[in-house]
Amino acid sequence: MSAVSFFFENRRKAIFMETEYLKYIIDIAQTNSITTSAKRLSISQQRLSQIVMRFEEDLGTALFYRNNRGVWLTEDGEYVISMVQEIGDRINFMRSKLKGRRQQPAAGSAVKVGAVPYIMGSYFCKICELFHDHHPQIDVLIQEKKFTEIIQGVDEGGLDIGLIVNVSPYIYHNYLLVDSRTYVKYYVDELVAFVDRESPLAGRKLIHHQDLKDNTVASNDFEVMSQEINNNYVPYVGYTTIKTNSNDMLRHAVTKGRAIGLTFVSNQKILGDPQFVVIPLDGNNKTEHGCLISRSRAPTEPVTDFVGAIKEFFKAA
């Protein structure tokens, strides 16, 4: 059985955990019920309880509070869940890289891609899976970069493709629409609000600026999202804000009506949760996702096919 060893920050001993069980802990944190999770995961309640106890014993701390109404995360549990989610994402990405690989790539047979952090954290792995279905022998060399670093990498040849997000009011257009680069828009995203179904705001058709002032606001801490909020909402967001790069921490902040969440429509890891109600925001909240390719170099077939995988993904989404 495959397993992964990893260290948690500020802890002195290594924790050895079977990767098959990571999804069990995440599911319990989402349902707040071992009974419900056991049914969803097709495992006995007794076995699932044993797995949770093993995790807690290995970590030396309780992950969940328990009573006859269910379970909910302790402070240590929230920290562990955020780390487990990150590990799960990395494992899924590793599997996508290895899927269908029949041979080691030949020297130089790689596509070099630079992407802003939000893209890396949302749909990038799925695009790589589509690309490797057609080119299992080609490596994708991924670099997480800021917008200006992507422009420089494409111009100087360090990157074959740059994936960027242009926030409203599309402040980067002057940098994109130049003769030396080809810019292809492949998706228009939107910043939206989401609240718990038990929130008094759940019945709203629109979240107004005053709502953001009157409530705690929680959002992802990616650069593009911070720019979108700064450009359009800084005067309206109140003093109580929560920023995190963990979707589980964001989910926890909004659960039970404690905060208004802000994220992009493409973040289906959050918005696909039936626990939340998605509500449009008052104002212009569009963001444009696109890719950059240098015109000074003819694109190789793998580069062209990678752009094709991006279009295929959003056509099917």
Secondary structure as UniProt FT lines:
FT   STRAND          4..6
FT   TURN            9..10
FT   STRAND          15..17
FT   HELIX           19..21
FT   HELIX           22..31
FT   HELIX           34..41
FT   HELIX           45..59
FT   STRAND          64..67
FT   TURN            68..69
FT   STRAND          70..73
FT   HELIX           75..98
FT   TURN            99..100
FT   TURN            107..108
FT   STRAND          110..115
FT   HELIX           117..121
FT   TURN            122..123
FT   HELIX           124..134
FT   TURN            136..137
FT   STRAND          139..144
FT   HELIX           147..156
FT   STRAND          161..167
FT   TURN            168..172
FT   HELIX           173..176
FT   TURN            179..180
FT   STRAND          181..196
FT   TURN            197..198
FT   TURN            200..203
FT   HELIX           209..214
FT   STRAND          217..220
FT   HELIX           223..232
FT   TURN            233..236
FT   STRAND          241..244
FT   HELIX           247..254
FT   HELIX           255..257
FT   STRAND          260..264
FT   TURN            265..266
FT   HELIX           268..271
FT   TURN            274..275
FT   STRAND          276..281
FT   STRAND          286..294
FT   HELIX           301..316
//
